[in-house]
């Protein structure tokens, strides 16, 4: 991949042979961001697990102390009093079969997170092939299949994010915006790392945190020394 002049200039700030400590790495990410918009800061963690095995799956959710910097639109599948509770908690969209039909017939994706009460999973399950590939399927482990829809909505609005392994056993999450500054980003970084360490499967052997790297949306990647994080 060929990079532009600004990227090449900013890349000179980062020594690719060095494994930085988190604070220095986050400062570098801020210094090497160059886009005219407020870039997101992405965290990539490769784990020493085999995600193909059920006993080595790593998936969950964590509330970032400072959120992601993005306004999150929450869709809730619920009926009756639970629908009312979701609306009062600040959900952007609340419904049942009507929302399912809208997603299926109109290819509508005007939302970022889906929450559902357990009794609505029959309806939501029919959307699996649509929501699944986009990472939008609600999941009990992430707290998005629950009777306490009010808490789920408030947590998401407060900065709750989901994390899970991809096929290469890597977790990719956004931990904020460049404008947050290194200190706030460090607190969000710590929250994610601590959550992932707590989620370590008992079946995992050897080094758990294989590699850690961060980057802004357009900027160069910065490698972090995984030793000492766990």
ZIRA-V642769 format. One record per pair of residues at least 6 apart in sequence whose C-alpha atoms are under 7 Angstrom apart, sorted by sequence separation. I is the first residue (numbers start at 0). GAP is how many residues later the second one is. D is the distance in Angstrom with one decimal. If there is no record, write none. Layout:
BEGIN
i=I gap=GAP d=D
i=I gap=GAP d=D
END
This chain:
BEGIN
i=49 gap=6 d=5.9
i=50 gap=6 d=5.1
i=101 gap=6 d=6.3
i=102 gap=6 d=6.8
i=130 gap=6 d=5.2
i=137 gap=6 d=5.1
i=138 gap=6 d=5.4
i=139 gap=6 d=6.9
i=164 gap=6 d=4.9
i=214 gap=6 d=4.5
i=48 gap=7 d=5.9
i=86 gap=7 d=6.7
i=137 gap=7 d=5.8
i=163 gap=7 d=5.7
i=213 gap=7 d=5.6
i=214 gap=7 d=6.1
i=143 gap=8 d=6.4
i=162 gap=8 d=6.4
i=212 gap=8 d=6.4
i=213 gap=8 d=5.3
i=127 gap=9 d=6.6
i=142 gap=9 d=6.7
i=175 gap=9 d=6.4
i=212 gap=9 d=5.5
i=213 gap=9 d=6.6
i=75 gap=10 d=6.9
i=162 gap=10 d=6.6
i=174 gap=10 d=6.7
i=212 gap=10 d=4.4
i=82 gap=11 d=6.3
i=211 gap=11 d=6.1
i=212 gap=11 d=5.5
i=211 gap=12 d=5.3
i=174 gap=13 d=5.8
i=211 gap=13 d=6.9
i=174 gap=14 d=6.4
i=211 gap=14 d=6.1
i=75 gap=15 d=6.8
i=210 gap=15 d=6.0
i=74 gap=16 d=6.3
i=77 gap=16 d=6.8
i=78 gap=16 d=6.8
i=209 gap=16 d=6.8
i=73 gap=17 d=5.3
i=74 gap=17 d=6.0
i=75 gap=17 d=6.2
i=76 gap=17 d=6.0
i=77 gap=17 d=5.9
i=78 gap=17 d=6.7
i=208 gap=17 d=6.0
i=73 gap=18 d=5.3
i=74 gap=18 d=4.6
i=75 gap=18 d=4.8
i=76 gap=18 d=5.3
i=77 gap=18 d=6.0
i=12 gap=19 d=6.9
i=72 gap=19 d=5.8
i=73 gap=19 d=6.5
i=74 gap=19 d=5.9
i=75 gap=19 d=6.6
i=76 gap=19 d=5.2
i=141 gap=20 d=6.3
i=9 gap=22 d=5.0
i=113 gap=22 d=6.1
i=115 gap=22 d=6.7
i=112 gap=23 d=6.1
i=113 gap=23 d=6.7
i=114 gap=23 d=5.7
i=113 gap=24 d=5.7
i=96 gap=26 d=6.9
i=117 gap=27 d=5.9
i=115 gap=28 d=6.3
i=116 gap=28 d=5.5
i=117 gap=28 d=6.1
i=114 gap=29 d=4.6
i=115 gap=29 d=5.0
i=116 gap=29 d=5.0
i=117 gap=29 d=6.8
i=113 gap=30 d=6.9
i=114 gap=30 d=5.9
i=115 gap=30 d=6.4
i=116 gap=30 d=5.1
i=196 gap=33 d=6.5
i=74 gap=36 d=6.2
i=73 gap=37 d=5.8
i=72 gap=38 d=4.8
i=73 gap=38 d=6.1
i=74 gap=38 d=6.2
i=75 gap=38 d=5.9
i=76 gap=38 d=6.3
i=77 gap=38 d=6.1
i=72 gap=39 d=5.2
i=73 gap=39 d=5.0
i=74 gap=39 d=4.9
i=75 gap=39 d=4.7
i=76 gap=39 d=4.6
i=77 gap=39 d=5.8
i=71 gap=40 d=5.9
i=72 gap=40 d=6.5
i=73 gap=40 d=6.0
i=74 gap=40 d=6.2
i=75 gap=40 d=5.5
i=76 gap=40 d=6.6
i=77 gap=42 d=6.4
i=76 gap=43 d=6.3
i=88 gap=61 d=5.1
i=90 gap=62 d=6.1
i=85 gap=63 d=5.7
i=89 gap=63 d=6.8
i=84 gap=64 d=6.9
i=85 gap=64 d=5.1
i=88 gap=64 d=6.3
i=84 gap=65 d=5.7
i=88 gap=65 d=6.2
i=81 gap=67 d=6.8
i=85 gap=67 d=6.9
i=73 gap=79 d=6.9
i=59 gap=81 d=5.6
i=60 gap=81 d=5.0
i=59 gap=82 d=4.8
i=71 gap=85 d=6.3
i=66 gap=91 d=6.2
i=67 gap=91 d=6.1
i=62 gap=92 d=7.0
i=66 gap=92 d=3.8
i=65 gap=93 d=6.8
i=63 gap=95 d=5.2
i=62 gap=96 d=5.3
i=63 gap=96 d=6.0
i=62 gap=97 d=3.8
i=61 gap=98 d=5.4
i=62 gap=98 d=6.2
i=60 gap=99 d=6.6
i=61 gap=99 d=5.6
i=60 gap=100 d=5.5
i=61 gap=100 d=6.6
i=60 gap=101 d=4.2
i=59 gap=102 d=5.8
i=60 gap=102 d=5.9
i=59 gap=103 d=5.6
i=58 gap=104 d=5.6
i=59 gap=104 d=6.6
i=58 gap=105 d=4.3
i=57 gap=106 d=5.8
i=58 gap=106 d=6.8
i=67 gap=106 d=6.6
i=57 gap=107 d=6.2
i=67 gap=107 d=5.6
i=68 gap=107 d=5.5
i=67 gap=108 d=4.1
i=68 gap=108 d=5.9
i=66 gap=109 d=6.5
i=67 gap=109 d=6.7
i=50 gap=114 d=6.8
i=50 gap=118 d=6.0
i=65 gap=118 d=6.7
i=49 gap=119 d=6.8
i=48 gap=120 d=6.8
i=46 gap=122 d=5.9
i=64 gap=122 d=6.8
i=65 gap=122 d=6.6
i=45 gap=123 d=5.9
i=46 gap=123 d=6.2
i=64 gap=123 d=5.9
i=45 gap=124 d=4.2
i=63 gap=124 d=5.1
i=44 gap=125 d=5.4
i=45 gap=125 d=6.4
i=43 gap=126 d=6.7
i=44 gap=126 d=5.1
i=43 gap=127 d=5.7
i=44 gap=127 d=6.7
i=63 gap=127 d=6.3
i=43 gap=128 d=4.7
i=42 gap=129 d=5.8
i=43 gap=129 d=6.7
i=42 gap=130 d=5.4
i=61 gap=130 d=6.6
i=41 gap=131 d=5.8
i=42 gap=131 d=6.0
i=41 gap=132 d=4.5
i=42 gap=132 d=6.7
i=40 gap=133 d=5.7
i=41 gap=133 d=6.2
i=61 gap=133 d=6.6
i=39 gap=134 d=6.7
i=40 gap=134 d=5.8
i=40 gap=135 d=5.5
i=39 gap=136 d=5.8
i=40 gap=136 d=5.4
i=39 gap=137 d=4.3
i=40 gap=137 d=6.2
i=38 gap=138 d=5.7
i=39 gap=138 d=6.1
i=37 gap=139 d=6.4
i=38 gap=139 d=5.6
i=37 gap=140 d=6.2
i=37 gap=141 d=6.5
i=57 gap=141 d=6.3
i=57 gap=142 d=6.9
i=55 gap=145 d=5.4
i=54 gap=146 d=6.7
i=55 gap=147 d=6.1
i=29 gap=148 d=5.6
i=54 gap=148 d=6.3
i=55 gap=148 d=6.3
i=26 gap=155 d=5.4
i=48 gap=155 d=5.6
i=25 gap=156 d=5.4
i=47 gap=158 d=7.0
i=22 gap=159 d=6.8
i=47 gap=159 d=5.9
i=47 gap=160 d=4.6
i=46 gap=161 d=5.4
i=47 gap=161 d=6.2
i=46 gap=162 d=4.9
i=47 gap=162 d=5.7
i=22 gap=163 d=6.5
i=45 gap=163 d=6.3
i=46 gap=163 d=5.2
i=45 gap=164 d=5.4
i=45 gap=165 d=5.1
i=44 gap=166 d=5.8
i=45 gap=166 d=6.5
i=44 gap=167 d=4.6
i=43 gap=168 d=5.8
i=44 gap=168 d=6.6
i=43 gap=169 d=5.3
i=42 gap=170 d=6.0
i=43 gap=170 d=6.1
i=42 gap=171 d=4.6
i=41 gap=172 d=5.5
i=42 gap=172 d=6.9
i=40 gap=173 d=6.9
i=41 gap=173 d=5.4
i=40 gap=174 d=5.7
i=41 gap=174 d=6.0
i=40 gap=175 d=4.4
i=39 gap=176 d=5.5
i=40 gap=176 d=6.4
i=38 gap=177 d=5.8
i=39 gap=177 d=5.4
i=38 gap=178 d=5.3
i=32 gap=183 d=6.1
i=34 gap=183 d=6.7
i=32 gap=185 d=6.7
i=33 gap=185 d=6.9
i=28 gap=186 d=5.9
i=32 gap=186 d=5.1
i=28 gap=187 d=6.1
i=31 gap=187 d=5.9
i=24 gap=197 d=6.1
i=24 gap=199 d=6.7
i=21 gap=202 d=6.1
i=19 gap=203 d=6.2
i=20 gap=203 d=5.7
i=18 gap=204 d=5.2
i=19 gap=204 d=4.7
i=20 gap=204 d=6.0
i=18 gap=205 d=4.8
i=19 gap=205 d=5.7
i=18 gap=206 d=4.6
i=13 gap=208 d=6.7
i=10 gap=209 d=5.7
i=6 gap=212 d=6.3
END
